[in-house]
Amino acid sequence: MATLSSKRQITLPKELCDQAGIYPGARFRVFCHNGHITLVKQTDNASIGVLRHLQANLDVSEHASRDQAIAFEPQAARP
């Protein structure tokens, strides 16, 4: 079981770090949701090509796209 230090630090078990490929100096994104903390290891170039399938609409200018985004008013969230 891990323990939080007075500096809010946690030591991760070596076996888990080895399994996840985590080494000293690794960087993480930290999220908290419903009282649970999740660490996500950042991987260089992980998102390369993720938007490759999208094609630009050359009929819309950069200015027109910006103006349309500014004018867009999303509907109020419903409970």
Secondary structure, DSSP 8 states (H G I E B T S, - for coil): -----TTS-----HHHHHHHT--TT--EEEEEETTEEEEEE--TTTTTTTTTT----TTS-HHHHHHHHHH--------
